[in-house]
Amino acid sequence: MDFERNLEKYAELAVKAGVNIQKGQFLWISAATGTEHFVRKVVKQAYLAGAGDVHVQWYDEEVKRTHYELAPDTAFEQFPSWLAGAFDEVAEKEGAFLQIEADDPDLLKGIPPKRLLAFEKAKGNALESFYDAIETDLISWSIIAIPSQKWADKVFSDLPEEERMPALWTTIFEAVRINEEDPVGEWKKHIDALQSKAEELNEKHFWKLHYTAPGTDLTIELPEKHLWLTGSSTNKQGTIFIANMPTEEVYTVPLKNGVNGHVTSTKPLAYQGNVIENFKLTFEEGKIIKAEAEAGQELLDKILETDDGASYLGEAALVPHKSPISETGILFFNTLFDENASNHLAIGSSYPTCYEGGQNLSEEERKSAGLNDSIVHEDFMIGSDKMDIEGIYKDGSKEAIFRNGNWAF
């Protein structure tokens, strides 16, 4: 009974705080088969909250694996126009989008990287207008996760098999504050705390960030009109939503050509059922000029070759080492969780919302402002308890932002 009650609270949280569905609003849910029990609760909560219509797009991981193994190469160079049109309709209707993850971290292990990247490129091009609606917060959107057996097996391989799923459920419930009496209210308090930190950073108006740690010495210049944001956003209609649950970050946008030095990952990057481990990136005037990985080198190279913007940064996010997810000591092999346990960067597209008036700028104006554009946006983790970050002002003076992996102010 307690577990079912927690599921109900989680579904309610996703609807009321995640996408924050409004009366009469259309909701599109994307979810894998195997999540039906929870998805039904989400659909129910959405209608109880006043949703006008709810559509669930199901996908099956076994079918997806078979497709990547056996389909002809031409299948990965196209994306169905009818499906792209359906996504565009979500934006046109000013609807909301909810993604429910329960993916096997090793689902596409061994699939040739050229297949993975060919389809991601075709999908990115087909969904360009939808992704722009997401990146500029024109619509409400949110990503949450629930366990699957294969994910639990990967994360808790040291536990007896029958204990793995319960352990992952417990961890996720704690991360999204389901154990609290009023999760929605607790999330408001949490977002308020993050917003306070973002406001402090906005008041300081740093010119550059300087990261130092073992294997890292990186300087990131920020655009003149950069903004620090949190996981809470406001859509075109003025509705507040939370894009990622959990979220522990405050983040901003780098100046495309203003990144220099090198940075070393501190956690594996899980990408499309593959893992890239222990990699180092070297930047010169914003561009990655060298990429070295102990595992997943070919895939990393292919990601960086996706388009012109894939070898530049689009996001710089700050997460203290003493954060709830980090203190679990768990490696989730899932970016939604791992990025909220560590300072991280993202290669690829930037969020125009991190620039004053960025949502209203044309593509050319965003480029002139120094914002990167790409169909890629991949977060990778760089934080540790040994990382220091200095904020550098225009006059050359400095102020500590992070010391030993945690806030210095």
URNOR-V419184 format. One record per residue. N is the residue number from 1. RES is the residue in one letter. PHI is phi in degrees with one decimal (999 if undefined). PSI is psi in degrees with one decimal (none if undefined). D_LAST is the distance of its C-alpha to the last C-alpha in Angstrom with 2 decimals. Layout:
N	RES	PHI	PSI	D_LAST
N	RES	PHI	PSI	D_LAST
This chain:
1	M	999	-40.7	43.38
2	D	-63.4	-40.2	39.70
3	F	-64.6	-45.6	39.18
4	E	-63.0	-36.6	41.01
5	R	-65.8	-39.8	39.03
6	N	-64.4	-37.8	35.77
7	L	-61.8	-42.6	37.26
8	E	-62.1	-43.3	38.09
9	K	-65.4	-37.5	34.58
10	Y	-66.8	-43.5	33.17
11	A	-62.1	-42.0	35.73
12	E	-64.7	-39.8	34.92
13	L	-62.4	-44.6	31.19
14	A	-60.2	-38.1	31.98
15	V	-79.7	-45.8	34.25
16	K	-88.7	-26.9	32.47
17	A	-112.1	-38.4	28.77
18	G	-63.5	-80.5	29.13
19	V	-84.7	-17.1	31.70
20	N	50.3	62.1	32.08
21	I	-59.5	141.8	35.80
22	Q	-110.8	161.4	37.57
23	K	-58.0	126.5	41.18
24	G	81.4	0.0	43.65
25	Q	-80.0	146.5	41.11
26	F	-83.6	137.4	42.11
27	L	-124.7	127.3	40.12
28	W	-107.2	124.7	40.52
29	I	-113.3	131.1	39.57
30	S	-111.5	125.3	39.65
31	A	-153.8	152.3	40.18
32	A	-84.3	153.0	42.02
33	T	-61.1	147.5	45.16
34	G	101.9	-12.4	44.50
35	T	-107.4	12.3	41.91
36	E	-56.5	-41.3	44.63
37	H	-59.8	-44.5	44.16
38	F	-72.9	-42.1	40.55
39	V	-59.7	-38.4	41.21
40	R	-60.2	-37.4	44.01
41	K	-68.2	-37.3	41.65
42	V	-64.5	-44.4	39.28
43	V	-60.0	-43.6	42.31
44	K	-61.0	-46.3	43.43
45	Q	-63.9	-35.3	40.08
46	A	-64.1	-45.0	40.03
47	Y	-68.0	-38.3	43.48
48	L	-62.9	-29.2	42.70
49	A	-83.5	-4.1	39.78
50	G	107.2	9.6	42.27
51	A	-55.6	141.5	42.17
52	G	-79.6	-35.2	45.20
53	D	-160.2	144.1	45.76
54	V	-128.2	127.0	44.09
55	H	-118.8	134.1	45.00
56	V	-110.7	123.4	44.15
57	Q	-99.4	111.1	44.37
58	W	-92.1	146.2	45.16
59	Y	-137.7	152.1	45.03
60	D	-116.3	126.7	46.39
61	E	-66.8	-37.0	44.81
62	E	-65.1	-40.9	48.19
63	V	-63.7	-41.5	49.65
64	K	-61.4	-43.9	46.70
65	R	-62.0	-45.3	47.22
66	T	-61.5	-40.6	50.95
67	H	-58.9	-47.9	50.40
68	Y	-68.5	-27.8	48.33
69	E	-78.3	-41.6	50.91
70	L	-115.0	-18.5	54.13
71	A	-67.1	151.8	53.74
72	P	-67.7	158.7	55.03
73	D	-55.7	-34.0	52.69
74	T	-63.4	-24.1	53.42
75	A	-66.5	-20.4	51.79
76	F	-98.0	4.4	48.34
77	E	-106.3	9.8	48.86
78	Q	-144.4	158.1	49.09
79	F	-135.1	133.7	47.40
80	P	-56.9	125.5	49.59
81	S	-64.8	-32.6	49.77
82	W	-67.2	-33.9	50.51
83	L	-75.1	-38.8	47.28
84	A	-60.6	-39.2	45.26
85	G	-63.7	-35.5	47.02
86	A	-65.8	-42.2	46.00
87	F	-63.8	-42.2	42.28
88	D	-61.0	-33.2	42.78
89	E	-66.5	-31.5	44.44
90	V	-58.8	-44.8	41.32
91	A	-68.9	-42.1	39.55
92	E	-62.8	-34.9	42.68
93	K	-82.1	-1.9	42.94
94	E	55.3	44.8	39.27
95	G	-84.1	-162.1	39.07
96	A	-133.4	152.8	36.32
97	F	-127.5	127.9	35.86
98	L	-125.1	122.7	34.84
99	Q	-105.8	127.2	34.80
100	I	-111.8	109.4	35.31
101	E	-91.4	140.0	34.76
102	A	-153.6	38.7	36.66
103	D	-80.5	148.9	37.43
104	D	-74.1	118.3	38.86
105	P	-60.1	-21.9	36.46
106	D	-107.3	16.6	39.63
107	L	-52.7	-47.0	41.71
108	L	-109.2	24.7	42.46
109	K	-60.0	130.6	42.26
110	G	90.8	-10.6	44.98
111	I	-71.4	135.4	45.53
112	P	-54.9	129.1	45.95
113	P	-54.3	-32.5	42.78
114	K	-63.5	-30.7	44.94
115	R	-70.7	-45.6	45.87
116	L	-59.3	-47.4	42.32
117	L	-75.5	-31.4	41.15
118	A	-62.6	-43.0	44.38
119	F	-72.2	-39.2	43.94
120	E	-61.2	-35.5	40.23
121	K	-69.5	-44.8	41.26
122	A	-62.7	-42.0	44.17
123	K	-65.2	-43.7	42.07
124	G	-61.7	-40.9	39.31
125	N	-67.7	-41.0	41.95
126	A	-68.9	-33.4	43.75
127	L	-102.9	23.2	40.69
128	E	-55.2	-46.3	39.13
129	S	-70.1	-35.5	39.35
130	F	-67.2	-45.2	38.07
131	Y	-62.6	-34.3	35.03
132	D	-65.4	-37.8	34.37
133	A	-63.9	-35.0	34.53
134	I	-70.0	-48.8	31.92
135	E	-68.1	-25.2	29.57
136	T	-102.5	7.6	29.86
137	D	59.1	33.9	29.63
138	L	-67.4	-30.5	33.17
139	I	-126.6	163.7	33.76
140	S	-81.1	139.8	31.93
141	W	-152.0	153.4	31.41
142	S	-156.5	149.1	29.88
143	I	-123.0	127.6	30.08
144	I	-130.2	174.5	30.39
145	A	-142.1	150.0	32.04
146	I	-133.0	158.5	34.55
147	P	-69.0	151.2	36.07
148	S	-125.1	160.5	39.19
149	Q	-61.4	-41.9	41.17
150	K	-69.6	-35.0	40.67
151	W	-66.5	-45.3	36.91
152	A	-62.5	-38.3	36.84
153	D	-61.6	-36.8	39.19
154	K	-71.7	-43.7	36.86
155	V	-75.6	-40.8	33.68
156	F	-117.0	49.5	35.44
157	S	-64.5	-19.5	38.30
158	D	-82.6	-9.9	38.18
159	L	-93.5	156.5	39.18
160	P	-57.6	146.8	42.75
161	E	-54.3	-40.1	43.45
162	E	-70.5	-13.7	43.93
163	E	-96.8	-9.3	40.45
164	R	-70.9	-47.9	38.49
165	M	-62.9	-47.7	38.57
166	P	-57.6	-37.2	37.68
167	A	-65.4	-40.7	34.72
168	L	-71.8	-38.3	33.37
169	W	-58.4	-47.5	34.04
170	T	-58.9	-43.6	32.15
171	T	-65.5	-42.1	29.11
172	I	-67.6	-44.0	29.14
173	F	-57.8	-41.0	29.69
174	E	-66.8	-41.5	26.67
175	A	-64.4	-31.7	24.46
176	V	-104.3	12.5	25.62
177	R	66.8	29.2	25.61
178	I	-69.5	-25.0	29.40
179	N	-72.7	-10.8	29.69
180	E	-76.7	154.9	28.24
181	E	-62.8	-38.7	30.92
182	D	-128.4	82.9	29.65
183	P	-57.5	-40.0	27.85
184	V	-61.0	-44.6	27.88
185	G	-65.8	-38.6	26.20
186	E	-65.2	-35.9	23.57
187	W	-67.0	-34.8	22.80
188	K	-62.6	-43.2	22.34
189	K	-63.1	-42.0	19.70
190	H	-64.3	-45.4	17.95
191	I	-64.2	-38.3	18.19
192	D	-60.0	-39.5	16.94
193	A	-66.8	-43.2	13.65
194	L	-64.0	-40.3	13.38
195	Q	-62.9	-36.6	14.55
196	S	-61.7	-41.5	11.89
197	K	-67.4	-40.2	9.24
198	A	-62.4	-40.0	12.00
199	E	-65.0	-37.2	12.58
200	E	-60.9	-44.1	9.21
201	L	-66.8	-38.4	10.06
202	N	-64.4	-35.4	13.60
203	E	-67.7	-30.4	13.03
204	K	-76.2	-31.8	11.65
205	H	50.7	60.9	14.77
206	F	-65.8	151.7	14.36
207	W	-88.2	-42.4	17.77
208	K	-140.3	160.4	17.23
209	L	-117.6	135.7	15.16
210	H	-120.6	115.1	16.12
211	Y	-100.2	131.4	16.27
212	T	-135.3	138.4	17.62
213	A	-171.3	168.8	19.00
214	P	-54.6	121.0	22.56
215	G	82.7	3.5	24.73
216	T	-134.6	129.8	22.11
217	D	-150.8	92.6	21.57
218	L	-132.2	135.3	21.02
219	T	-116.8	128.7	20.17
220	I	-119.8	116.7	19.98
221	E	-81.9	144.4	20.77
222	L	-110.2	145.5	19.98
223	P	-60.3	152.1	22.65
224	E	-53.7	-39.3	22.52
225	K	-104.6	31.4	22.46
226	H	-67.5	154.9	20.12
227	L	-130.3	142.0	18.35
228	W	-93.0	129.7	15.65
229	L	-124.3	172.3	17.39
230	T	-122.1	-175.3	17.44
231	G	-69.3	-6.0	20.46
232	S	-95.2	130.7	21.84
233	S	-132.1	167.9	24.22
234	T	-125.5	125.9	26.99
235	N	-82.4	-177.7	30.43
236	K	-56.3	-32.6	33.11
237	Q	-88.1	1.0	34.48
238	G	88.8	11.4	31.24
239	T	-87.6	130.1	30.86
240	I	-83.1	134.9	27.43
241	F	-141.1	167.0	27.41
242	I	-120.3	112.8	25.22
243	A	-70.2	-36.6	26.17
244	N	-126.2	130.3	25.05
245	M	-130.3	109.5	25.28
246	P	-81.1	167.7	23.29
247	T	-148.5	136.3	20.15
248	E	-133.1	10.4	16.55
249	E	-104.4	155.5	15.53
250	V	-120.5	140.5	14.21
251	Y	-144.8	160.5	16.40
252	T	-146.5	-172.5	17.96
253	V	-113.0	131.3	21.07
254	P	-77.5	157.4	21.70
255	L	-75.4	126.5	24.33
256	K	-50.2	-48.0	27.40
257	N	-96.3	14.7	28.58
258	G	-109.0	25.0	25.28
259	V	-111.7	128.5	24.45
260	N	-142.5	145.0	25.48
261	G	114.3	-155.0	25.40
262	H	-139.6	155.1	25.59
263	V	-142.9	143.1	23.77
264	T	-118.1	134.5	24.97
265	S	-68.7	151.5	24.91
266	T	-117.4	-6.8	23.73
267	K	-140.8	154.0	25.66
268	P	-64.4	150.7	29.07
269	L	-99.5	114.1	29.52
270	A	-88.1	118.7	32.03
271	Y	-133.0	114.6	34.13
272	Q	50.2	46.9	37.28
273	G	74.3	18.3	38.22
274	N	-130.4	159.9	37.54
275	V	-125.2	128.6	34.80
276	I	-106.1	124.3	33.44
277	E	-122.7	147.7	32.00
278	N	46.9	65.4	30.25
279	F	-114.8	153.8	30.19
280	K	-128.2	132.3	28.90
281	L	-116.7	135.1	28.74
282	T	-114.1	130.3	29.19
283	F	-113.4	145.2	28.50
284	E	-141.6	117.6	30.18
285	E	49.5	45.2	29.65
286	G	92.9	-28.6	28.23
287	K	-91.8	142.4	31.06
288	I	-76.0	112.5	31.21
289	I	-100.3	-11.2	33.95
290	K	-152.3	134.2	34.00
291	A	-135.0	122.3	33.33
292	E	-126.5	129.9	34.10
293	A	-133.6	140.5	34.14
294	E	-73.2	-30.1	35.64
295	A	-143.1	136.1	36.82
296	G	88.6	24.0	37.39
297	Q	-58.3	-45.7	37.85
298	E	-61.7	-43.1	40.53
299	L	-65.5	-43.2	38.56
300	L	-58.7	-45.0	35.46
301	D	-60.1	-43.8	37.78
302	K	-65.0	-39.1	39.41
303	I	-60.9	-45.2	36.16
304	L	-68.7	-18.1	35.17
305	E	-95.7	2.0	38.69
306	T	-54.9	-48.3	38.70
307	D	-157.2	-178.5	38.45
308	D	-61.3	-33.4	37.19
309	G	-84.9	-8.5	33.65
310	A	-71.2	-14.8	33.24
311	S	-103.8	19.5	32.31
312	Y	-124.7	163.8	29.34
313	L	-86.9	149.2	25.86
314	G	-124.5	-9.2	25.29
315	E	-155.6	143.2	21.81
316	A	-129.4	119.4	18.39
317	A	-123.6	139.6	16.39
318	L	-109.3	126.7	13.08
319	V	-138.5	120.8	13.48
320	P	-65.9	146.8	11.67
321	H	-62.2	-33.2	14.35
322	K	-87.2	63.2	14.04
323	S	-115.2	158.0	15.44
324	P	-54.4	-41.9	18.85
325	I	-73.2	-39.6	20.94
326	S	-61.3	-40.4	19.61
327	E	-72.0	-10.5	20.23
328	T	-70.2	-24.4	23.83
329	G	72.6	12.6	24.46
330	I	-96.5	134.1	26.85
331	L	-94.1	115.5	27.68
332	F	-88.6	-15.8	28.97
333	F	53.9	34.7	30.65
334	N	-148.2	119.5	29.62
335	T	-60.3	-34.7	27.01
336	L	-54.5	-37.9	26.19
337	F	-92.9	-46.3	24.81
338	D	-64.1	-33.0	23.88
339	E	-69.9	-19.6	21.65
340	N	-95.2	15.1	19.55
341	A	-117.1	4.8	19.07
342	S	-160.9	146.0	17.71
343	N	-51.0	139.7	16.15
344	H	-147.5	162.9	19.28
345	L	-124.3	165.3	21.26
346	A	-132.5	130.4	24.50
347	I	-83.9	146.2	27.61
348	G	104.5	-142.8	29.80
349	S	-65.7	147.7	29.50
350	S	-100.0	164.2	26.57
351	Y	-96.9	112.0	25.80
352	P	-57.7	-21.8	27.04
353	T	-64.3	-18.8	24.94
354	C	-84.9	13.6	21.88
355	Y	-133.8	133.8	23.68
356	E	-54.5	118.3	24.59
357	G	72.9	12.5	28.10
358	G	-59.8	-31.7	28.32
359	Q	-63.1	-26.5	30.42
360	N	-95.9	1.9	33.11
361	L	-86.1	148.0	33.44
362	S	-74.5	169.3	36.41
363	E	-58.1	-41.4	36.17
364	E	-67.6	-38.3	37.06
365	E	-67.7	-36.8	34.48
366	R	-64.1	-41.3	31.70
367	K	-62.4	-43.6	32.99
368	S	-64.2	-29.6	33.03
369	A	-78.7	-7.0	29.39
370	G	91.6	19.7	28.51
371	L	-91.3	133.8	28.07
372	N	-81.1	147.8	29.62
373	D	-128.5	134.3	32.45
374	S	-165.7	159.9	33.90
375	I	-84.7	-4.8	35.48
376	V	-96.9	141.7	33.11
377	H	-150.1	99.2	29.58
378	E	-124.6	117.5	28.62
379	D	-79.9	140.4	25.19
380	F	-137.7	145.9	24.70
381	M	-92.6	134.0	22.13
382	I	-129.7	-5.2	20.44
383	G	-81.6	158.3	17.46
384	S	-164.7	176.7	17.63
385	D	-78.2	5.1	16.02
386	K	-111.2	7.4	16.84
387	M	-91.5	132.2	15.03
388	D	-113.3	144.5	12.67
389	I	-132.6	126.9	11.74
390	E	-105.1	139.5	11.60
391	G	-95.6	129.6	11.66
392	I	-111.1	127.6	14.87
393	Y	-87.4	166.9	16.10
394	K	-58.0	-32.2	19.84
395	D	-82.5	2.8	20.53
396	G	93.3	-10.9	19.35
397	S	-70.2	158.1	16.34
398	K	-129.1	155.5	13.27
399	E	-143.2	137.5	9.50
400	A	-70.3	129.7	7.73
401	I	-102.2	-46.4	6.63
402	F	-126.8	141.1	7.98
403	R	-133.0	127.1	9.47
404	N	52.2	40.5	12.58
405	G	85.4	1.8	12.28
406	N	-133.6	163.6	9.10
407	W	-55.6	137.7	5.55
408	A	-99.6	-1.9	3.82
409	F	-143.7	none	0.00
